[in-house]
Each structure stands twice: as C-alpha cells, then as structure tokens.
Amino acid sequence: MIFGTSIPNGQWFDSLPSCEAQVPCGEGRHPVRWEAGSFLLPEHPDVEGELVLAALGGEKSGCVEVAEAWQRHGADLSVLAIGPRHPADEIVVGWDDVAAARPGPVRLPGSLGPPGPAVAPGPGGLAQHGLMRRAGARPASMAALGARRRQMQAELELVERRRNDMLSLLALGYGFQVRLAGQVAVAHEEAADERVRPALVAAISGRLAPVAEEWLGIDPGQVVVSLHTGPGWGSVELTGRGEERRLRVSLPAGWLARVWACGMALTGRHLVVAVQRAGWPDARVLALRAPGAEPVELDVHGAAGTGDAPHWEVRGA
C-alpha cells in the first residue's frame, strides 16, 4: 500500500534513494519503506480493508498506525523544530520508548471509565469530583459541565496522540526524519507568509549553521538567515571582521527539501544553493565556492552513506 503525497512544483525527492525501517507489527516486525516521495507498506496490500476492520472494533496494525502518523504530520512545522540538523545530530528514540509512552487511554480525574466496583459518595468518591448532581443543580449547568469535560478529554487525547505520533516518526531513524522534514518544507514553500516565516527561518538557520562552520570555519552564531522569496536562488555574503563578522544568507524554504534533505548542502567544498537537475545518483547543482562569488554549475554523483544519508561528490573532481 502507498501513502503518497502531492508535491507542488516538481519532484524535490528525485535526488534521494529509497530507505527502509522495521516497525513492530503484530507479533513481529514488518518493513516500511520510503520511495520517491511515498510511504510504502510492503506487508499490507489491503490497508483499506484493515481500516474497516479496525473501525468495527479490530486492532489496527503497527505499520498502519505509523503510516497514518506520517500523513498527519506531512505539513506540520513542528517536525522542523524537532527533527535532526545534520547526520551526526542523532535523535535516539527506539520502539521500546514508543511502547513505554503508551500506558493506556488518557482520562480526566473523575471521568467515567470501564465498568468497575461501585464507589460510594463522600471523600474521594464521585461526589467529590462533581459527577453526582447536587440537589437543586440546574440541568443546564450540568450539561455545560459535561460538554466542557468532553472537550477537555478530547484535547488530552489529541496531545497524547501527537506525542505518540512524534515518537513513532523519530523511531523510524534519520533517513525518514530528513525526508519528512523535506516534505514539510515543500508543503509551505508557496505560503511563506508571516505565520510560517519564523518557523522556516529557524529551520534553515539550524541546518545551515553547522554547514557554514564546516565550509568557512565561521561560528554558527555568526550565521544570519533570512527567507528568500521570488525568482532566483537567493544570496550569500560575508560582512564585517572579527566578532562583527557575519555570514548573511537568504534562501528559499525549498532549499531545505531539494538541497539539505537530499544531503547536498556541502558538496566538494561548495555550498549548494539550488538543484538544477534532480536525480539519483546523478544530479546537477548550483553552488558557491566562496561567499559573494558567482554560483557555478556542478555535476554531482551520490552514493549511499551511513544512516540513510546520501554522500555526494563532484564528478570528475
């Protein structure tokens, strides 16, 4: 079964190879795979049928739960804040951590759970929590209280599901984490307005700073990022000296997907600022040898790296 994504303005993921992880499912583990922008479940050919059975009271498989989490957060900007900044930025979350975070249904204090032994009114009983109607209480007030309690319960369950989703997505490993970040970045590149701009700038800054440090030896705190909109790839310039030195970079949100998520940010001692022809394992990029220089076209070749992070080299270098 394929959990696909509609990607505007081209295939940002064409420069990425597939990656795979093992997910607890039933009594064992099943592979899940990311390939060409889609989340695949090779062991579950009839996901729709499984979902129908789950709606009728059956148990939803672990693979399907993870795939649904992937879909729910495909445009979630918090993914960019939580996810890794570079391959060495390892986020260690295992499936045991995911299981430990799911002790059971979330319930408000005093909420009605499954049938159990009767609880007598009095200290610690139902009356203390306001579940027994006081003499003379207005039906309208009781209805409002019940509605508020249901709302709070739904909010708690939403928080719980979000936490479990994030842990599951992190447990898939670095390869899936950066591919999801790329998907989120592309989902917002055409709507980089004031609501999403701060999150996108922070995401680019956090990922560009370690690249700039390796590229120029500049302190990450001296990297200043802004969001480029409109035609062209943006700009990169170095200003000031000593403590006043700043690397000022303006890049579009799509840089996170087409360049960073594909592992191309620093290739052959060049800062890659755009992809002219995406592809795996061969692509053509636009890159800078130094700040303020004119960008040059480079033909690059990719090879599988550690942790599903591609390694790129300039062809013929």
PATI-894228 format. One record per residue (C-alpha): z, y, x. Coordinates in steps of 0.05 Angstrom, whole numbers, padded with zeros to 5 digits. Example, Ala and Ser with C-alpha at 12.3 -4.5 7.8 and 13.67 -1.06 7.14 Angstrom:
REM PATI-894228
+--------+--------+--------+
:      Z :      Y :      X :
+--------+--------+--------+
:  00156 : -00090 :  00246 :
:  00143 : -00021 :  00273 :
+--------+--------+--------+
***
This chain:
REM PATI-894228
+--------+--------+--------+
:      Z :      Y :      X :
+--------+--------+--------+
:  00000 :  00000 :  00000 :
: -00018 :  00070 :  00025 :
:  00026 :  00131 :  00015 :
: -00026 :  00184 :  00032 :
: -00022 :  00259 :  00040 :
: -00072 :  00313 :  00021 :
: -00083 :  00354 :  00084 :
: -00117 :  00421 :  00077 :
: -00165 :  00449 :  00129 :
: -00184 :  00388 :  00168 :
: -00151 :  00327 :  00197 :
: -00095 :  00351 :  00242 :
: -00075 :  00279 :  00256 :
: -00142 :  00257 :  00286 :
: -00112 :  00264 :  00356 :
: -00055 :  00216 :  00341 :
: -00055 :  00140 :  00347 :
: -00020 :  00097 :  00295 :
:  00053 :  00079 :  00303 :
:  00098 :  00026 :  00273 :
:  00171 :  00012 :  00259 :
:  00213 : -00043 :  00230 :
:  00253 : -00028 :  00166 :
:  00308 : -00071 :  00135 :
:  00278 : -00100 :  00072 :
:  00309 : -00157 :  00031 :
:  00339 : -00209 :  00077 :
:  00299 : -00188 :  00138 :
:  00256 : -00132 :  00166 :
:  00186 : -00110 :  00150 :
:  00137 : -00067 :  00189 :
:  00119 :  00002 :  00163 :
:  00061 :  00039 :  00196 :
:  00035 :  00110 :  00201 :
: -00040 :  00113 :  00209 :
: -00089 :  00171 :  00200 :
: -00040 :  00213 :  00160 :
: -00017 :  00157 :  00114 :
:  00047 :  00117 :  00109 :
:  00029 :  00044 :  00102 :
:  00070 : -00015 :  00076 :
:  00032 : -00077 :  00101 :
:  00081 : -00127 :  00068 :
:  00080 : -00094 :  00000 :
:  00010 : -00097 : -00031 :
:  00035 : -00082 : -00102 :
:  00083 : -00023 : -00096 :
:  00068 :  00000 : -00167 :
:  00090 : -00068 : -00194 :
:  00153 : -00066 : -00153 :
:  00170 :  00003 : -00180 :
:  00161 : -00022 : -00252 :
:  00209 : -00079 : -00239 :
:  00259 : -00031 : -00207 :
:  00256 :  00014 : -00268 :
:  00273 : -00047 : -00311 :
:  00336 : -00060 : -00270 :
:  00309 : -00097 : -00210 :
:  00325 : -00078 : -00138 :
:  00279 : -00031 : -00101 :
:  00257 : -00056 : -00033 :
:  00278 : -00021 :  00031 :
:  00206 : -00007 :  00051 :
:  00190 :  00027 : -00015 :
:  00253 :  00069 : -00011 :
:  00233 :  00095 :  00058 :
:  00162 :  00109 :  00035 :
:  00188 :  00149 : -00024 :
:  00234 :  00188 :  00023 :
:  00172 :  00204 :  00065 :
:  00136 :  00231 :  00005 :
:  00195 :  00272 : -00020 :
:  00201 :  00308 :  00047 :
:  00128 :  00317 :  00065 :
:  00134 :  00392 :  00056 :
:  00209 :  00400 :  00069 :
:  00220 :  00455 :  00120 :
:  00289 :  00427 :  00138 :
:  00252 :  00370 :  00172 :
:  00230 :  00421 :  00225 :
:  00303 :  00442 :  00237 :
:  00330 :  00371 :  00241 :
:  00274 :  00336 :  00280 :
:  00265 :  00330 :  00355 :
:  00240 :  00385 :  00401 :
:  00208 :  00342 :  00455 :
:  00204 :  00268 :  00474 :
:  00269 :  00270 :  00513 :
:  00305 :  00301 :  00454 :
:  00327 :  00233 :  00427 :
:  00359 :  00231 :  00358 :
:  00397 :  00166 :  00357 :
:  00402 :  00141 :  00285 :
:  00400 :  00066 :  00271 :
:  00394 :  00027 :  00208 :
:  00468 :  00009 :  00213 :
:  00482 :  00084 :  00208 :
:  00438 :  00087 :  00146 :
:  00474 :  00029 :  00114 :
:  00543 :  00058 :  00130 :
:  00524 :  00123 :  00096 :
:  00513 :  00087 :  00030 :
:  00582 :  00063 :  00008 :
:  00564 :  00067 : -00066 :
:  00550 :  00114 : -00123 :
:  00577 :  00184 : -00118 :
:  00626 :  00201 : -00174 :
:  00665 :  00263 : -00191 :
:  00741 :  00255 : -00192 :
:  00760 :  00232 : -00261 :
:  00689 :  00214 : -00281 :
:  00678 :  00151 : -00322 :
:  00655 :  00092 : -00281 :
:  00642 :  00019 : -00297 :
:  00689 : -00014 : -00347 :
:  00756 : -00029 : -00316 :
:  00830 : -00034 : -00333 :
:  00857 :  00017 : -00382 :
:  00891 :  00079 : -00352 :
:  00950 :  00107 : -00391 :
:  00954 :  00182 : -00404 :
:  01002 :  00220 : -00361 :
:  01008 :  00238 : -00288 :
:  00946 :  00212 : -00252 :
:  00915 :  00188 : -00317 :
:  00856 :  00211 : -00357 :
:  00893 :  00269 : -00389 :
:  00906 :  00300 : -00320 :
:  00832 :  00304 : -00306 :
:  00816 :  00335 : -00373 :
:  00778 :  00275 : -00401 :
:  00824 :  00267 : -00461 :
:  00815 :  00320 : -00513 :
:  00876 :  00364 : -00523 :
:  00900 :  00376 : -00594 :
:  00863 :  00436 : -00622 :
:  00810 :  00437 : -00567 :
:  00744 :  00465 : -00592 :
:  00686 :  00416 : -00596 :
:  00640 :  00469 : -00566 :
:  00686 :  00475 : -00505 :
:  00687 :  00400 : -00496 :
:  00612 :  00397 : -00500 :
:  00605 :  00453 : -00448 :
:  00654 :  00416 : -00403 :
:  00615 :  00352 : -00409 :
:  00549 :  00387 : -00394 :
:  00580 :  00420 : -00332 :
:  00607 :  00354 : -00308 :
:  00539 :  00321 : -00316 :
:  00507 :  00378 : -00277 :
:  00557 :  00371 : -00220 :
:  00547 :  00296 : -00219 :
:  00471 :  00305 : -00214 :
:  00480 :  00356 : -00158 :
:  00525 :  00308 : -00119 :
:  00475 :  00252 : -00127 :
:  00419 :  00298 : -00103 :
:  00459 :  00315 : -00040 :
:  00473 :  00242 : -00028 :
:  00400 :  00222 : -00036 :
:  00378 :  00278 :  00011 :
:  00427 :  00255 :  00064 :
:  00405 :  00183 :  00058 :
:  00332 :  00204 :  00060 :
:  00340 :  00243 :  00124 :
:  00379 :  00187 :  00159 :
:  00325 :  00136 :  00139 :
:  00269 :  00181 :  00164 :
:  00305 :  00193 :  00230 :
:  00317 :  00118 :  00238 :
:  00242 :  00107 :  00240 :
:  00241 :  00135 :  00310 :
:  00208 :  00192 :  00349 :
:  00136 :  00174 :  00332 :
:  00148 :  00180 :  00257 :
:  00193 :  00241 :  00266 :
:  00140 :  00283 :  00300 :
:  00086 :  00260 :  00252 :
:  00128 :  00281 :  00193 :
:  00141 :  00349 :  00227 :
:  00066 :  00358 :  00235 :
:  00055 :  00342 :  00161 :
:  00108 :  00393 :  00141 :
:  00078 :  00447 :  00186 :
:  00008 :  00437 :  00158 :
:  00035 :  00439 :  00086 :
:  00059 :  00511 :  00099 :
:  00007 :  00540 :  00146 :
: -00032 :  00573 :  00090 :
:  00030 :  00601 :  00056 :
:  00066 :  00630 :  00117 :
:  00098 :  00686 :  00076 :
:  00166 :  00718 :  00084 :
:  00201 :  00659 :  00051 :
:  00178 :  00608 :  00101 :
:  00163 :  00651 :  00162 :
:  00234 :  00648 :  00194 :
:  00235 :  00572 :  00190 :
:  00166 :  00566 :  00221 :
:  00182 :  00616 :  00277 :
:  00246 :  00578 :  00293 :
:  00208 :  00512 :  00293 :
:  00155 :  00537 :  00341 :
:  00208 :  00571 :  00386 :
:  00250 :  00508 :  00392 :
:  00190 :  00466 :  00412 :
:  00153 :  00517 :  00455 :
:  00213 :  00538 :  00497 :
:  00220 :  00472 :  00536 :
:  00144 :  00470 :  00545 :
:  00145 :  00541 :  00573 :
:  00202 :  00523 :  00620 :
:  00161 :  00466 :  00649 :
:  00097 :  00508 :  00650 :
:  00125 :  00571 :  00684 :
:  00197 :  00556 :  00703 :
:  00219 :  00610 :  00654 :
:  00286 :  00606 :  00620 :
:  00279 :  00582 :  00548 :
:  00319 :  00642 :  00525 :
:  00265 :  00688 :  00551 :
:  00212 :  00660 :  00505 :
:  00197 :  00704 :  00445 :
:  00156 :  00674 :  00389 :
:  00121 :  00706 :  00330 :
:  00076 :  00675 :  00277 :
:  00002 :  00688 :  00284 :
: -00039 :  00695 :  00220 :
: -00112 :  00708 :  00211 :
: -00171 :  00688 :  00255 :
: -00164 :  00665 :  00327 :
: -00111 :  00624 :  00361 :
: -00061 :  00680 :  00376 :
: -00036 :  00708 :  00442 :
:  00007 :  00693 :  00503 :
:  00031 :  00746 :  00552 :
:  00085 :  00754 :  00605 :
:  00122 :  00820 :  00608 :
:  00179 :  00850 :  00648 :
:  00214 :  00826 :  00711 :
:  00279 :  00791 :  00728 :
:  00326 :  00788 :  00669 :
:  00278 :  00830 :  00629 :
:  00221 :  00781 :  00637 :
:  00195 :  00754 :  00571 :
:  00141 :  00705 :  00551 :
:  00114 :  00732 :  00486 :
:  00076 :  00681 :  00446 :
:  00042 :  00687 :  00379 :
:  00016 :  00622 :  00350 :
: -00003 :  00597 :  00280 :
:  00040 :  00547 :  00243 :
: -00015 :  00496 :  00250 :
: -00001 :  00494 :  00326 :
:  00060 :  00451 :  00310 :
:  00016 :  00398 :  00278 :
: -00050 :  00400 :  00315 :
: -00022 :  00411 :  00385 :
:  00053 :  00397 :  00391 :
:  00059 :  00337 :  00344 :
: -00001 :  00306 :  00378 :
:  00034 :  00311 :  00446 :
: -00017 :  00361 :  00475 :
:  00026 :  00423 :  00485 :
:  00025 :  00419 :  00561 :
: -00035 :  00382 :  00589 :
: -00059 :  00386 :  00661 :
: -00012 :  00445 :  00676 :
: -00046 :  00483 :  00620 :
: -00013 :  00508 :  00556 :
: -00056 :  00483 :  00499 :
: -00062 :  00535 :  00444 :
: -00114 :  00503 :  00399 :
: -00155 :  00440 :  00387 :
: -00230 :  00450 :  00383 :
: -00249 :  00377 :  00371 :
: -00194 :  00330 :  00350 :
: -00199 :  00256 :  00366 :
: -00164 :  00196 :  00395 :
: -00165 :  00181 :  00452 :
: -00214 :  00236 :  00470 :
: -00209 :  00308 :  00447 :
: -00228 :  00379 :  00467 :
: -00176 :  00434 :  00470 :
: -00170 :  00508 :  00484 :
: -00117 :  00520 :  00539 :
: -00087 :  00573 :  00585 :
: -00076 :  00564 :  00659 :
: -00031 :  00625 :  00660 :
: -00004 :  00677 :  00611 :
: -00055 :  00732 :  00596 :
: -00113 :  00690 :  00623 :
: -00175 :  00675 :  00583 :
: -00169 :  00607 :  00549 :
: -00215 :  00552 :  00575 :
: -00243 :  00491 :  00542 :
: -00216 :  00425 :  00568 :
: -00238 :  00354 :  00552 :
: -00175 :  00312 :  00550 :
: -00161 :  00237 :  00546 :
: -00100 :  00207 :  00514 :
: -00060 :  00144 :  00530 :
: -00001 :  00111 :  00496 :
:  00064 :  00139 :  00522 :
:  00137 :  00120 :  00512 :
:  00167 :  00124 :  00443 :
:  00100 :  00132 :  00408 :
:  00089 :  00199 :  00444 :
:  00017 :  00204 :  00470 :
:  00005 :  00226 :  00541 :
: -00056 :  00269 :  00554 :
: -00094 :  00284 :  00618 :
: -00154 :  00329 :  00633 :
: -00216 :  00287 :  00640 :
: -00246 :  00290 :  00709 :
: -00185 :  00326 :  00739 :
+--------+--------+--------+
***
